[in-house]
């Protein structure tokens, strides 16, 4: 009905004036739009002003009827009086409960009826002032009362403006305050227009009529549009920036209009002059708009735009973040500065792992293990999309005591707000914005900006937290990680060692020397290596005849590597290290409760060196002869035989024929071993090899004692070359090791060896044997066997490092895993944690 009434009255006024001018058509169109536009606003079930705003638009449209024509119209004046009074009453009523109704503004029905009744009374008085009575034209009310609705409108604008300004102090929500900005802007523009209109009527009644007609139109448009946006919730998000732009544009337009009106008497005439003046006004307007916009941005934006600028700055620095520390450095200092340089830092929490990120006064980020306050975490888990504004929570505590813990948590953090950091509904953490020196509440524009920042941070926190969890799971604790690395390092060493040894499984004395280089510069060794080349290709048992301490292991290794079994293992077994009752199990294996493979099984597909084979019991020798003949052997405790695929290389110090004649060696086994015999020359017959063997022994000793390599002078080499070496290569290695251990210079001298008995005329074989076995008793600090010396060195390193194994290994120049393995071999390591060792059954370790 409202738009229809407006159209009817427009037609009536136009008919009285015998038509409309261009200005009249413009005013008529604006009036009709004001009456129709509010109808397009979506209506909510709760009302919220959507029923009153259309009535406000119709009232404001009626107030424009006198401006349609320049001729006076009684109908138009009465319509304006009623429209203005109704519009004034509606503005006051809307300011009390739209967009929300603060409790302190709720004065009941009577409080809302009084302004309405007052407006109706003033409207009736104004109507009576326009009605003539009698032929003489007398009136019931003096004519000066006809202008009462304008004064009522001015008072209503002032009252509504004050009530809406008070909403920030009366506890309105950020959403309500954002929507409240629209009527504040419209009322402010209307106040300026009404005051200008009153001033012109009082001081310049003869002012331009077009300007006088435009001011009511401006009031109607401003009030109608602003209240439409007030009840349209869709406009609340963009209210702040839009209003600031509109204010800047309005002020620019006002300034340009004032400038044009003021300079109009001096304006040039003619099309060119008018064009130039118009261009100048446009340039001036652009300059004014460019200048006014940032100023208004500071003045009208919430909290001087400090927090909004801080959010923009933080978002611009997120592209370089690769860790939580960098995230804290990028985001938190900006938020601290955005709230007035307070002492409290903004905080980023992550849920899993429970970490806290803060920034110091220098802006550097710091991460520590600190969980989010329990009350805050519980609330965010319940509502992962809710922004917790501290002021709102504090206001609700009185009515909802359950929020007291949450309020206390926010207060302890000096928080202005806490924003959830969630990805796909899964809470990853929280961003706590500090209050600092700020005492005003957050505006909706600031909340939306913080939500945008939190959304970008959420993905980074989720990614960085996932990386942290992955590292924690992969490590499985610092101790387990270190043990795993030690085991991997040890296995890599074992792998390289096994490759070097051609995948050989070694056990028994001399195994460590097996992989050494065969030195063959002497004629005797060259003949032996030629013999090795001849017999290696024959897949048959081999007998090595050698004195004690000779290089039997290296010769056996050479035979193995040149044979067709080179890809298989070479097992070294020392018969003399076995008890007679254990010999069968060690050679053939054992089954039953404690099964163990034997040497023949371990060497399957390769070669088996049996050192000092005469030390085997006769019964075991017979069983070995049967196994070689039948190519199968029966383990101890087994019910059946197992096939064997191995080449036997036996070593003896005495010819087997002599031992068979003495009935201490099995004749059948001797026949199996005798066809391929190689004699290993003693060291006294290969003096040309002594210099090379000496240098190799020096290198091994220096690595053993973790000391720089030492040299040897010619006199010392000559002294060793003249020595008989009853202990052969083993004696030479022992002498060099003792000399390196006791040497203080960087070269070994002849005296170093004379101190060990080399070159003494009175020396006897018995004395040398005592030294070789470590039975000589003197006070030299390096007395004892090589194993004893190594043990002393390990103990000394541990004592020097005060029990720290890593430091002791560093002092000796060894890898930690190598050092731990040596400790285990000498029974110096605690039981339980070994870096992947395996033991050969019933066979000793290399000595």
C-alpha positions in Angstrom: 0.0 0.0 0.0 2.8 2.4 0.8 4.3 2.7 -2.8 0.7 3.0 -4.2 0.0 5.9 -1.8 3.2 7.6 -2.8 2.4 7.3 -6.5 -1.1 8.6 -6.0 0.1 11.7 -4.1 2.8 12.3 -6.7 0.2 12.2 -9.4 -2.1 14.6 -7.4 0.7 17.1 -6.8 1.8 16.9 -10.5 -1.7 17.5 -11.7 -2.1 20.6 -9.5 1.2 22.0 -11.0 0.1 21.2 -14.6 3.2 18.9 -15.1 6.7 18.4 -13.8 10.0 19.8 -14.6 13.2 17.7 -15.0 14.0 18.3 -11.3 10.5 17.3 -10.4 10.8 14.0 -12.3 14.1 13.3 -10.5 12.5 14.0 -7.1 9.5 11.9 -7.9 11.6 9.0 -9.0 13.7 9.2 -5.8 10.5 9.3 -3.7 9.1 6.2 -5.4 12.4 4.3 -5.1 12.5 5.1 -1.3 9.0 3.7 -0.9 9.8 0.5 -2.9 13.4 -0.4 -2.1 12.9 -1.6 1.5 10.4 -4.2 0.3 13.3 -6.1 -1.4 15.0 -6.7 2.0 14.7 -10.4 3.0 12.4 -10.7 6.1 13.5 -12.7 9.1 11.0 -14.6 11.2 12.1 -12.6 14.3 11.4 -9.2 12.6 14.5 -7.3 13.4 13.2 -4.1 11.8 12.3 -5.6 8.4 8.7 -4.5 9.0 9.5 -1.0 10.1 12.1 0.0 7.5 9.6 -0.2 4.6 7.4 2.2 6.6 10.3 4.4 7.1 11.0 4.5 3.4 7.3 5.4 2.7 7.5 8.2 5.3 10.6 9.7 3.8 9.1 9.4 0.3 6.1 11.5 1.6 8.5 14.1 3.0 9.8 14.7 -0.6 6.4 15.7 -2.1 6.8 19.5 -1.6 10.1 19.3 -3.5 8.5 17.9 -6.6 7.2 21.3 -7.8 8.1 24.9 -7.0 4.5 25.8 -6.5 3.0 25.4 -3.0 0.6 22.5 -2.5 -1.5 21.9 0.6 -1.6 18.1 0.0 2.2 18.0 -0.3 2.8 20.0 2.9 0.4 17.8 4.9 2.1 14.7 3.5 5.5 16.1 4.4 4.4 16.9 8.0 3.0 13.4 8.5 6.0 11.7 6.8 8.6 13.6 8.7 7.0 13.0 12.1 6.5 9.2 11.4 10.1 8.9 10.1 11.4 10.6 13.3 9.5 8.2 15.5 10.6 5.2 13.5 14.3 6.3 13.6 14.2 6.5 17.4 12.3 3.2 17.7 14.8 1.4 15.4 17.8 2.8 17.3 16.5 1.1 20.5 16.4 -2.5 19.3 18.0 -2.8 15.8 20.4 -4.5 15.2 20.2 -5.7 18.8 18.5 -4.6 22.0 21.0 -3.8 24.8 19.4 -4.3 28.2 20.2 -0.8 29.4 18.1 0.6 26.5 15.1 -1.5 27.2 12.6 0.7 29.0 9.6 -1.4 28.3 6.5 -0.5 26.3 6.0 2.9 27.9 9.5 4.0 27.0 8.8 3.3 23.3 5.2 4.7 23.3 6.3 8.2 24.6 8.4 9.1 21.5 5.7 7.7 19.2 2.9 9.7 20.9 5.0 12.8 20.9 5.7 12.5 17.2 2.0 11.9 16.5 1.0 15.0 18.4 3.6 17.1 16.6 2.4 15.8 13.3 -1.3 16.6 14.1 -0.3 20.1 15.1 1.6 20.6 11.9 -1.3 19.3 9.9 -3.7 21.7 11.6 -1.3 24.6 10.9 -1.8 23.9 7.2 -5.6 23.7 7.3 -7.6 27.0 6.8 -10.9 27.5 8.7 -13.6 29.8 7.5 -13.9 32.1 4.5 -11.5 34.6 6.1 -8.7 32.1 6.0 -8.2 31.9 9.8 -6.4 28.8 11.1 -6.7 26.7 14.2 -2.9 26.6 14.9 -0.4 29.4 14.3 1.5 29.1 11.0 4.8 28.9 12.9 3.9 25.4 14.1 3.9 24.2 10.5 7.7 23.9 10.8 7.5 21.7 14.0 8.2 18.4 12.1 11.5 19.7 10.9 12.6 20.5 14.5 11.3 17.0 15.5 13.4 15.4 12.7 16.5 17.3 13.8 15.9 16.2 17.5 15.2 12.6 16.4 18.4 12.5 14.3 20.5 13.7 17.2 18.9 11.3 19.7 19.2 8.3 17.3 22.8 9.2 16.6 23.6 9.4 20.3 21.9 6.0 21.0 23.8 4.3 18.2 27.1 5.7 19.4 26.4 4.3 22.9 26.1 0.8 21.6 29.8 0.1 21.8 29.7 0.9 25.5 26.5 -1.0 26.1 27.9 -4.4 25.1 26.7 -4.9 21.6 28.3 -7.8 19.7 30.9 -7.1 16.9 28.3 -8.2 14.3 25.7 -5.8 15.7 28.3 -2.9 15.8 29.2 -3.6 12.2 25.6 -3.3 11.1 25.1 -0.3 13.3 27.7 1.5 11.2 25.3 1.9 8.3 22.6 4.0 10.2 25.4 6.0 11.9 26.7 7.0 8.5 23.2 7.7 7.1 22.1 9.7 10.2 25.4 11.7 10.1 24.9 12.7 6.5 21.2 13.5 7.2 22.2 15.7 10.2 24.6 17.6 8.0 22.0 18.1 5.3 19.3 19.2 7.8 21.6 21.6 9.5 22.6 23.0 6.1 19.0 23.3 5.2 18.1 25.2 8.4 21.1 27.5 8.0 20.1 28.4 4.4 16.5 29.1 5.5 17.7 31.3 8.3 20.6 33.2 6.7 20.1 32.9 2.9 16.5 32.3 2.2 17.1 33.3 -1.4 19.6 30.6 -2.0 19.5 28.5 -5.2 16.2 26.7 -5.2 17.8 23.6 -6.8 20.1 23.2 -3.7 17.2 23.7 -1.4 15.4 20.9 -3.2 18.4 18.6 -3.2 18.9 18.6 0.6 15.6 16.8 1.5 16.4 14.3 -1.3 19.8 13.6 0.3 18.2 13.1 3.7 15.6 10.6 2.3 18.2 8.6 0.3 20.7 8.5 3.1 18.2 7.4 5.8 16.4 4.9 3.6 19.6 3.3 2.2 21.4 3.1 5.5 18.4 1.5 7.3 18.0 -1.0 4.4 21.6 -2.1 5.0 21.0 -2.1 8.7 18.4 -4.9 8.5 20.2 -6.8 5.7 22.6 -9.1 7.5 24.5 -9.7 4.3 25.9 -6.2 4.4 27.5 -6.4 7.8 30.8 -8.0 6.6 31.7 -5.1 4.3 30.3 -2.3 6.3 33.5 -0.8 7.7 35.6 -0.4 4.5 32.5 0.6 2.4 31.4 3.3 4.9 34.9 4.7 5.0 35.0 4.9 1.2 31.6 6.5 1.1 32.6 9.1 3.7 35.7 9.9 1.7 33.6 10.3 -1.4 30.9 12.3 0.3 33.4 14.7 1.8 35.2 15.1 -1.5 31.8 15.8 -3.2 30.9 18.3 -0.6 34.2 20.1 -0.9 34.0 20.3 -4.7 30.4 21.5 -4.5 31.2 24.2 -2.0 34.2 25.2 -4.1 32.1 25.4 -7.3 29.3 27.4 -5.6 31.8 29.8 -4.0 33.7 30.4 -7.2 30.6 30.5 -9.5 30.5 34.3 -9.8 34.1 34.3 -11.1 33.6 31.3 -13.3 34.5 31.8 -17.0 31.7 31.9 -19.6 31.6 29.9 -22.7 32.0 26.2 -23.4 35.7 26.2 -23.3 35.9 28.1 -20.0 33.3 25.8 -18.4 35.1 22.7 -19.7 38.4 24.0 -18.2 36.7 24.7 -14.9 35.1 21.3 -14.8 38.5 19.6 -15.4 40.1 21.6 -12.6 37.3 20.6 -10.3 37.8 16.9 -11.2 41.6 17.2 -10.6 41.0 19.0 -7.2 38.4 16.3 -6.3 40.8 13.5 -7.1 43.5 15.1 -5.0 41.2 15.7 -2.1 39.9 12.1 -2.3 43.4 10.7 -2.4 44.4 12.8 0.6 41.3 12.2 2.7 41.0 8.4 2.2 44.1 7.3 4.3 43.2 9.9 7.0 39.7 8.6 7.3 41.1 5.1 7.3 42.9 5.9 10.5 40.2 8.0 12.1 37.2 5.7 11.3 38.8 2.3 11.2 38.6 0.3 14.5 41.5 1.0 16.9 43.2 3.4 14.5 43.7 0.5 12.0 46.7 -0.8 14.0 45.5 -4.4 14.2 44.3 -4.5 10.6 47.7 -3.3 9.4 49.4 -5.8 11.6 47.4 -8.6 10.1 48.3 -7.5 6.6 52.0 -7.3 7.5 51.9 -10.8 9.1 50.2 -12.3 6.0 52.9 -10.8 3.8 55.7 -12.5 5.7 54.2 -16.0 5.7 55.6 -17.0 2.3 59.1 -17.6 3.8 58.1 -19.8 6.7 59.6 -23.3 6.9 59.6 -23.9 10.7 57.7 -23.0 13.8 60.5 -20.7 14.9 60.2 -18.8 11.6 56.4 -18.8 11.9 56.7 -17.1 15.2 59.2 -14.6 13.8 56.9 -13.8 10.9 53.5 -13.4 12.7 53.9 -12.7 16.4 55.9 -9.4 16.4 53.4 -7.8 14.1 50.5 -8.8 16.4 52.3 -7.5 19.4 52.9 -4.1 17.7 49.3 -4.1 16.5 48.1 -3.9 20.0 50.2 -1.0 21.2 53.6 -2.5 22.0 52.4 -4.3 25.1 54.7 -6.5 27.2 52.7 -9.7 26.3 53.5 -11.6 23.2 51.1 -13.1 20.8 51.1 -16.9 21.1 50.8 -19.8 18.7 49.9 -23.2 20.2 50.0 -26.5 18.5 47.9 -29.4 19.8 50.0 -32.4 18.7 52.8 -32.0 19.6 52.0 -29.7 22.5 54.2 -26.7 21.7 54.1 -23.0 22.4 55.5 -20.4 20.1 56.3 -16.9 21.4 58.4 -14.0 20.3 60.8 -11.9 22.4 61.2 -8.2 22.4 63.6 -8.5 19.5 61.0 -10.2 17.4 62.7 -13.6 17.4 60.5 -16.7 17.6 61.0 -19.3 20.4 59.5 -22.7 20.7 59.1 -24.7 23.9 57.2 -27.7 25.0 54.1 -26.2 26.7 50.5 -27.4 26.2 47.6 -25.0 25.6 45.6 -24.1 28.8 43.2 -26.9 29.4 40.1 -24.8 29.5 41.0 -23.1 26.2 41.8 -26.4 24.6 38.5 -28.0 25.8 36.4 -25.1 24.4 38.2 -25.1 21.0 37.8 -28.8 20.7 34.0 -28.5 21.4 33.7 -25.6 18.9 36.7 -25.6 16.5 35.2 -22.8 14.4 34.5 -20.3 17.2 36.5 -17.2 17.7 36.8 -16.6 21.5 36.7 -12.8 22.2 37.8 -12.2 25.8 35.4 -9.3 26.4 32.4 -11.4 25.3 33.5 -14.4 27.5 33.9 -12.1 30.5 30.4 -10.6 30.0 28.9 -14.1 29.9 30.6 -15.4 33.1 27.9 -13.9 35.4 25.1 -15.8 33.6 27.2 -18.9 32.8 29.6 -19.8 35.6 30.9 -22.7 33.6 32.9 -20.2 31.5 34.8 -19.0 34.5 37.8 -21.3 33.8 37.9 -20.2 30.2 37.8 -16.6 31.2 40.6 -17.1 33.7 42.7 -18.8 31.0 42.2 -15.9 28.6 43.0 -13.4 31.4 46.2 -15.2 32.4 47.3 -15.0 28.8 46.3 -11.3 28.6 44.3 -12.3 25.5 42.2 -10.0 23.4 40.9 -13.0 21.5 41.8 -16.6 20.8 41.3 -18.0 17.3 41.3 -21.8 16.5 43.7 -23.1 13.9 41.8 -25.9 12.3 42.0 -27.8 9.0 39.0 -29.7 7.8 37.4 -29.5 11.2 40.4 -30.9 13.0 41.9 -28.6 15.6 45.7 -28.1 15.0 46.3 -25.3 17.4 45.3 -21.8 18.5 46.4 -18.2 17.8 46.2 -15.9 20.9 46.1 -12.2 20.2 47.4 -10.1 23.1 45.4 -7.2 24.6 48.4 -5.0 25.2 47.3 -1.5 26.0 44.1 -1.8 24.1 40.8 -1.5 26.1 38.3 -1.4 23.2 36.5 -4.5 22.0 37.3 -6.2 18.7 35.3 -5.0 15.7 33.8 -7.4 13.2 36.2 -6.2 10.5 39.1 -7.0 12.8 37.7 -10.4 13.6 37.3 -11.3 10.0 40.9 -10.2 9.3 42.2 -12.3 12.1 40.1 -15.3 10.9 41.7 -14.9 7.5 45.2 -14.9 9.1 44.3 -17.9 11.2 43.1 -19.7 8.2 46.5 -19.2 6.5 48.4 -20.1 9.6 46.3 -23.3 10.2 47.8 -25.0 7.1 51.3 -24.1 8.1 50.8 -25.3 11.7 49.3 -28.5 10.5 52.2 -29.2 8.1 54.9 -28.3 10.6 53.2 -30.3 13.4 53.0 -33.3 11.0 56.7 -33.0 10.3 57.4 -32.8 14.0 55.3 -35.9 14.7 57.0 -37.8 11.8 60.4 -37.0 13.2 59.4 -38.1 16.7 58.0 -41.4 15.4 61.1 -42.0 13.2 63.4 -41.3 16.1 61.4 -43.3 18.6 63.3 -41.5 21.3 66.8 -40.2 21.4 68.3 -43.3 22.9 66.7 -45.8 20.5 67.7 -43.6 17.6 71.3 -43.6 18.7 71.3 -47.4 19.2 69.8 -47.8 15.7 72.4 -45.6 14.1 75.1 -47.6 16.0 73.7 -50.9 14.7 73.5 -49.6 11.2 77.0 -48.4 11.3 78.2 -51.6 12.7 76.4 -53.7 10.1 77.9 -51.5 7.3 81.3 -52.2 8.7 80.6 -55.9 8.9 79.3 -55.8 5.3 82.5 -54.1 4.1 84.6 -56.5 6.1 82.8 -59.5 4.7 83.2 -58.2 1.2 86.9 -57.7 1.9 87.1 -61.3 3.2 85.2 -62.7 0.2 82.2 -63.4 2.4 84.2 -65.6 4.7 83.1 -66.7 8.1 86.2 -66.7 10.2 86.9 -68.3 13.6 89.9 -69.5 15.5 93.4 -68.2 16.0 94.9 -66.4 13.0 91.6 -65.5 11.4 92.4 -61.8 11.6 95.6 -62.4 9.6 94.0 -64.5 6.9 93.0 -61.6 4.7 96.5 -60.0 4.8 98.5 -59.7 1.6 100.8 -62.6 0.8 104.3 -61.2 0.6 106.3 -63.2 -1.9 109.5 -61.5 -2.9 111.8 -64.4 -1.9 112.5 -67.4 -4.1 110.9 -69.8 -1.6 107.7 -67.9 -1.5 107.6 -67.5 -5.3 107.9 -71.3 -5.6 105.1 -71.7 -3.0 102.8 -69.3 -4.8 103.4 -71.2 -8.1 102.5 -74.4 -6.3 99.4 -72.7 -5.0 98.4 -71.8 -8.5 98.7 -75.4 -9.6 96.7 -77.0 -6.8 94.0 -74.3 -6.4 92.2 -75.3 -9.5 91.9 -79.0 -8.3 88.9 -79.5 -6.1 90.6 -81.9 -3.7 91.9 -81.7 -0.1 95.1 -79.9 0.4 97.7 -80.3 3.1 99.9 -77.4 4.2 103.1 -78.3 6.0 104.4 -75.3 8.0 106.2 -74.5 11.2 104.3 -72.7 14.0 103.7 -69.0 13.4 104.0 -69.4 9.6 101.6 -67.6 7.3 99.3 -70.6 6.9 96.1 -68.6 6.8 97.3 -66.3 4.0 98.3 -69.3 1.9 95.0 -71.0 2.5 93.2 -67.8 1.6 95.2 -67.6 -1.7 94.2 -71.2 -2.5 90.6 -70.4 -1.8 90.5 -67.2 -3.9 92.1 -68.9 -6.9 89.7 -71.9 -6.7 86.3 -72.5 -8.1 84.9 -71.9 -4.6 86.0 -68.3 -4.3 82.4 -67.1 -4.1 81.8 -69.3 -1.1 83.0 -68.9 2.5 86.4 -69.7 3.9 86.1 -71.0 7.5 89.2 -71.1 9.6 89.1 -73.7 12.5 91.8 -74.2 15.1 91.8 -77.8 16.3 94.1 -77.1 19.2 91.6 -74.8 20.8 89.1 -77.6 21.3 88.5 -80.0 24.1 88.5 -83.6 22.9 84.9 -84.1 23.8 83.8 -81.1 21.8 85.7 -81.8 18.7 83.1 -83.9 16.9 80.3 -81.4 17.5 82.5 -78.5 16.4 83.4 -80.3 13.1 80.1 -82.0 12.2 77.6 -79.9 14.2 75.1 -80.8 16.8 71.4 -81.4 16.9 68.9 -81.7 19.7 68.1 -79.2 22.4 70.9 -76.8 21.5 71.6 -77.3 17.8 74.6 -75.7 16.3 76.1 -76.0 12.8 79.5 -77.5 12.5 82.5 -76.2 10.5 81.6 -78.4 7.6 78.2 -76.8 7.4 79.5 -73.3 7.8 81.9 -73.8 4.9 79.3 -75.3 2.6 80.1 -74.2 -1.0 83.5 -72.9 0.1 86.7 -74.0 1.9 87.5 -75.2 5.4 91.0 -74.6 6.9 91.6 -77.0 9.8 94.7 -75.6 11.5 96.8 -78.1 13.5 94.7 -81.1 12.3 96.7 -83.6 14.3 95.1 -82.1 17.4 91.8 -83.8 16.5 91.1 -87.0 18.4 91.7 -90.2 16.4 88.0 -91.1 16.4 87.1 -87.7 14.9 89.9 -88.1 12.4 88.3 -91.4 11.2 84.9 -89.8 11.0 86.4 -87.0 8.9 88.0 -89.5 6.6 84.7 -91.2 6.1 83.0 -87.9 5.5 85.5 -87.1 2.8 85.1 -90.4 1.2 81.2 -90.5 1.3 80.7 -86.7 0.8 78.3 -86.7 3.8 78.6 -86.4 7.6 76.4 -87.1 10.5 76.0 -84.4 13.1 76.2 -85.3 16.8 72.8 -86.4 18.0 71.4 -86.8 14.4 69.7 -90.0 13.1 70.9 -89.5 9.5 73.8 -88.1 7.6 73.8 -84.7 5.7 75.6 -84.1 2.4 78.7 -81.9 2.6 80.1 -79.6 -0.1 83.4 -78.3 1.1 87.1 -78.4 0.2 89.3 -79.2 3.2 92.6 -77.5 3.6 94.6 -79.0 6.5 97.7 -77.6 8.2 100.3 -79.5 10.2 103.7 -78.8 11.7 104.9 -82.4 11.4 104.7 -84.6 8.3 101.7 -86.9 8.5 103.8 -90.0 7.6 105.7 -89.6 10.9 102.5 -89.2 12.9 100.9 -92.3 11.3 104.0 -94.3 12.2 103.6 -93.1 15.8 99.9 -94.2 15.7 98.7 -90.6 16.6 97.1 -89.9 13.2 94.5 -91.8 11.2 96.1 -93.5 8.2 93.0 -93.2 6.0 92.7 -89.5 6.6 96.4 -89.1 5.8 95.9 -90.8 2.5 93.0 -88.3 1.6 95.2 -85.4 2.5 98.6 -86.5 1.1 98.2 -86.2 -2.7 98.3 -82.3 -2.7 100.9 -81.1 -0.3 102.4 -77.5 -0.1 105.3 -76.6 2.2 105.2 -73.1 3.6 108.7 -71.9 4.1 109.7 -70.5 7.5 110.7 -66.8 7.8 114.4 -67.6 8.1 114.3 -68.9 4.5 112.6 -65.8 3.1 114.7 -62.9 4.5 113.9 -60.8 1.4 110.3 -60.6 2.6 111.2 -59.3 6.1 111.2 -55.5 5.2 107.7 -55.7 3.6 106.3 -57.8 6.4 107.8 -55.4 8.9 106.2 -52.4 7.3 102.8 -54.2 7.2 103.1 -55.1 10.9 104.0 -51.4 11.8 100.9 -50.2 10.0 98.7 -52.7 11.8 100.2 -51.8 15.2 99.8 -48.0 14.6 96.1 -48.5 13.7 95.7 -50.7 16.8 97.1 -48.1 19.1 95.5 -45.2 17.3 98.7 -43.4 16.9 100.4 -41.7 13.9 102.3 -44.0 11.6 106.0 -44.5 12.6 108.9 -45.4 10.4 111.9 -47.7 10.9 115.6 -47.1 10.3 117.8 -49.2 8.2 119.8 -50.6 11.2 116.7 -51.9 12.7 115.7 -53.6 9.4 119.1 -55.1 9.2 118.9 -56.4 12.8 115.5 -58.0 12.0 116.9 -59.5 8.8 119.6 -61.3 10.8 117.2 -62.7 13.3 116.3 -66.4 13.1 112.6 -65.9 14.0 111.8 -69.3 15.5 108.2 -68.0 15.8 108.1 -67.0 12.1 105.7 -64.3 11.0 103.8 -64.4 14.2 107.0 -63.6 16.2 107.8 -60.7 13.8 104.4 -59.2 14.3 104.7 -59.6 18.0 108.1 -57.9 18.1 106.9 -55.0 15.9 103.8 -54.5 18.0 105.8 -54.3 21.2 108.2 -51.9 19.7 105.5 -49.6 18.4 103.8 -49.7 21.8 107.0 -48.6 23.6 108.4 -46.2 21.0 108.6 -42.5 21.9 110.1 -41.4 18.6 108.6 -41.2 15.2 110.9 -44.0 13.9 111.7 -47.4 15.3 115.4 -47.9 16.1 117.5 -51.0 16.5 117.6 -50.4 20.3 113.8 -50.8 20.4 114.2 -54.4 19.2 117.3 -55.2 21.2 115.3 -54.3 24.3 112.9 -57.1 23.2 115.8 -59.6 22.9 116.5 -59.4 19.2 120.2 -59.9 18.5 121.2 -61.2 22.0 123.8 -64.0 21.7 122.6 -65.6 25.0 119.0 -65.8 23.8 117.6 -69.2 23.9 114.5 -70.6 22.2 112.9 -71.0 25.6 113.3 -67.3 26.4 111.8 -66.4 23.0 108.8 -68.7 23.6 108.3 -67.1 27.0 108.2 -63.6 25.4 105.9 -64.8 22.6 103.4 -66.2 25.1 103.7 -63.2 27.5 105.2 -65.3 30.3 108.4 -63.2 30.8 108.2 -61.2 34.0 109.6 -57.7 34.0 108.3 -54.3 34.8 107.9 -53.0 31.3 104.5 -51.2 30.9 103.7 -53.1 27.7 104.4 -56.6 29.0 101.9 -59.3 27.9 100.3 -60.6 24.8 98.9 -58.5 22.0 95.4 -59.1 23.5 96.6 -58.0 26.9 98.1 -54.8 25.4 94.8 -54.1 23.6 92.8 -54.6 26.8 95.2 -52.3 28.7 94.8 -49.6 26.1 91.0 -49.8 26.1 90.9 -49.6 29.9 93.2 -46.6 29.9 91.1 -44.8 27.3 87.9 -45.4 29.4 89.6 -44.1 32.6 90.9 -41.0 30.7 87.3 -40.3 29.4 85.8 -41.0 32.8 83.7 -43.8 31.4 82.3 -41.9 28.4 82.6 -44.5 25.6 82.1 -41.9 22.8 85.0 -39.8 24.1 87.2 -42.8 24.7 86.6 -43.9 21.1 87.5 -40.4 19.9 90.7 -40.5 21.9 91.7 -43.7 20.2 90.6 -42.5 16.7 88.1 -45.4 16.4 84.5 -45.4 15.3 82.2 -45.8 18.3 80.8 -49.1 17.1 84.3 -50.5 16.6 85.3 -49.4 20.1 82.1 -51.0 21.5 82.9 -54.2 19.7 86.4 -54.3 21.1 85.0 -53.7 24.6 82.6 -56.6 24.1 85.5 -58.9 23.0 87.4 -58.1 26.1 84.3 -58.4 28.4 84.5 -54.7 29.2 81.0 -53.8 28.0 77.8 -54.3 29.9 75.7 -57.2 28.7 72.4 -56.8 26.9 73.0 -54.3 24.1 75.3 -55.5 21.3 75.6 -54.1 17.9 74.6 -57.1 15.9 77.3 -59.6 16.7 77.2 -63.3 15.7 79.3 -66.1 17.0 80.7 -69.2 15.3 79.7 -72.3 17.3 82.4 -73.8 19.4 85.1 -71.8 17.8 87.2 -69.1 19.4 87.5 -65.5 18.3 90.6 -64.4 16.3 93.6 -63.9 18.5 
